Amino acid sequence: MRKAEERVQRAAERLSRLPLSGDASAPEDVVDLSAEVVALLEAKNAHAINAKVAETATQLDQHLLDILG
């Protein structure tokens, strides 16, 4: 989950460097928005998958304790 959170943070940092619209002194857009959105979606999916794995592991542990207990 940490890796997914780090990926979200990196994408957010890159997006935060975008110039404000209407700022004539700002350099050209150097961030590929579609790539950043893809990175955010990948990180979101990775986080959801990791959370489900953790949930499943907890359930398996509980079942094992039920069997042994």
Backbone bond lengths (Angstrom), bond angles and torsions (degrees), N, CA, C in turn:
res aa  C-N    CA-C-N  psi(-1)  N-CA   C-N-CA  omega(-1)  CA-C   N-CA-C  phi
1 M - - - 1.449 - - 1.520 110.41 -
2 R 1.313 115.45 -32.76 1.465 119.22 -179.64 1.525 111.45 -61.08
3 K 1.342 116.33 -41.60 1.466 119.42 179.61 1.523 110.82 -62.53
4 A 1.317 117.10 -41.25 1.468 120.82 178.76 1.521 109.96 -63.05
5 E 1.333 117.11 -42.80 1.465 120.42 179.00 1.531 110.84 -64.55
6 E 1.336 116.86 -38.18 1.462 120.20 177.97 1.526 110.89 -65.63
7 R 1.337 116.47 -38.08 1.466 119.72 178.30 1.517 111.10 -65.15
8 V 1.319 117.27 -40.16 1.459 120.76 176.84 1.524 109.76 -62.76
9 Q 1.325 116.67 -43.74 1.464 120.83 -179.41 1.527 111.35 -62.01
10 R 1.338 116.99 -44.13 1.473 119.65 179.53 1.524 111.22 -62.80
11 A 1.323 116.70 -43.85 1.471 120.12 179.19 1.520 110.45 -63.84
12 A 1.321 117.20 -41.17 1.466 120.43 179.06 1.528 110.92 -64.29
13 E 1.313 116.90 -38.90 1.468 120.00 178.23 1.520 110.88 -64.00
14 R 1.339 116.20 -42.48 1.477 118.72 178.87 1.523 110.64 -64.20
15 L 1.319 116.58 -41.29 1.464 119.95 179.48 1.526 111.38 -66.62
16 S 1.327 117.60 -32.58 1.465 119.71 -178.43 1.524 112.00 -70.19
17 R 1.308 117.18 -16.31 1.467 120.38 179.11 1.523 113.10 -83.10
18 L 1.331 116.42 -3.01 1.463 119.56 178.99 1.520 110.29 -64.77
19 P 1.322 117.56 141.39 1.463 119.34 176.80 1.528 110.56 -70.36
20 L 1.310 115.51 154.08 1.454 120.39 175.76 1.514 109.25 -70.99
21 S 1.316 117.34 144.01 1.464 119.91 179.76 1.520 108.98 -66.50
22 G 1.304 115.92 139.97 1.453 121.08 179.30 1.519 113.62 87.46
23 D 1.314 117.78 -2.39 1.462 121.43 179.05 1.526 107.63 -87.01
24 A 1.328 116.91 101.65 1.463 121.65 -174.98 1.520 112.37 -67.98
25 S 1.321 118.19 -25.84 1.458 120.49 -178.11 1.523 112.11 -83.51
26 A 1.313 117.11 -8.37 1.460 120.38 -178.08 1.519 109.90 -74.44
27 P 1.334 116.71 144.30 1.472 119.21 177.26 1.523 109.98 -68.05
28 E 1.330 114.47 169.30 1.454 119.24 179.39 1.518 109.92 -61.11
29 D 1.300 115.67 155.91 1.458 121.57 177.93 1.529 109.01 -61.62
30 V 1.323 116.22 118.96 1.457 120.26 -178.57 1.527 111.61 -108.69
31 V 1.317 116.71 6.29 1.458 121.38 -179.73 1.518 108.69 -107.91
32 D 1.304 115.91 130.45 1.461 121.39 176.63 1.523 107.16 -83.57
33 L 1.329 116.52 101.74 1.462 120.72 -175.25 1.520 112.54 -59.82
34 S 1.313 117.53 -39.92 1.465 118.62 -179.62 1.523 110.81 -64.22
35 A 1.319 117.54 -39.32 1.470 120.30 177.90 1.528 110.68 -65.99
36 E 1.320 117.06 -37.55 1.460 120.35 179.69 1.525 111.39 -69.16
37 V 1.322 116.86 -38.37 1.468 119.95 177.53 1.528 109.43 -65.73
38 V 1.322 116.54 -41.69 1.464 120.19 177.43 1.525 109.71 -60.95
39 A 1.333 117.29 -43.57 1.467 120.98 179.04 1.527 111.19 -61.66
40 L 1.328 116.78 -41.30 1.460 120.26 178.46 1.531 111.19 -64.90
41 L 1.332 116.83 -42.66 1.464 120.32 179.14 1.528 111.44 -65.74
42 E 1.330 116.83 -39.86 1.462 119.99 177.62 1.525 110.37 -62.86
43 A 1.324 116.36 -43.42 1.463 120.18 179.45 1.527 110.80 -64.77
44 K 1.329 116.61 -39.87 1.467 120.74 178.28 1.519 110.32 -61.80
45 N 1.335 116.59 -45.11 1.458 120.84 179.64 1.527 111.27 -65.02
46 A 1.322 116.76 -41.85 1.469 120.20 178.77 1.522 110.34 -61.90
47 H 1.312 116.45 -41.30 1.464 120.25 179.41 1.522 110.32 -64.45
48 A 1.323 118.02 -43.58 1.462 121.92 179.45 1.530 110.87 -63.36
49 I 1.309 117.07 -41.20 1.463 121.22 178.91 1.529 109.96 -64.33
50 N 1.325 116.75 -45.56 1.461 120.26 179.10 1.522 111.63 -62.28
51 A 1.317 116.92 -38.46 1.470 120.05 178.44 1.525 110.29 -65.08
52 K 1.326 116.94 -39.66 1.468 120.38 179.01 1.524 110.53 -67.08
53 V 1.310 117.56 -39.19 1.464 120.93 177.45 1.525 110.03 -61.79
54 A 1.329 116.94 -44.24 1.460 120.58 178.61 1.526 110.89 -62.95
55 E 1.317 116.85 -40.66 1.464 121.18 178.55 1.531 110.80 -63.57
56 T 1.323 116.68 -43.60 1.458 121.60 179.63 1.530 110.76 -64.68
57 A 1.325 116.86 -40.74 1.463 120.31 178.06 1.522 110.82 -62.21
58 T 1.313 116.85 -40.08 1.461 120.76 177.81 1.526 110.47 -63.38
59 Q 1.323 116.39 -42.62 1.463 120.06 178.30 1.522 111.63 -63.87
60 L 1.322 116.74 -41.79 1.467 120.28 178.58 1.524 110.49 -63.44
61 D 1.321 116.70 -42.54 1.463 120.34 177.07 1.516 110.79 -58.95
62 Q 1.321 117.27 -43.48 1.459 121.26 -179.37 1.521 111.14 -64.99
63 H 1.324 117.21 -42.52 1.462 120.86 178.38 1.526 110.63 -63.06
64 L 1.322 115.76 -41.61 1.463 119.63 179.30 1.525 110.63 -63.10
65 L 1.326 116.74 -42.85 1.456 120.13 177.06 1.518 111.44 -63.68
66 D 1.322 117.46 -37.04 1.461 121.39 177.00 1.535 110.98 -63.49
67 I 1.322 116.24 -41.45 1.463 121.11 -179.77 1.522 109.98 -66.86
68 L 1.322 116.47 -44.42 1.462 120.99 -177.08 1.529 113.07 -77.59
69 G 1.318 115.81 -25.08 1.457 120.64 -173.25 1.461 113.67 -84.93
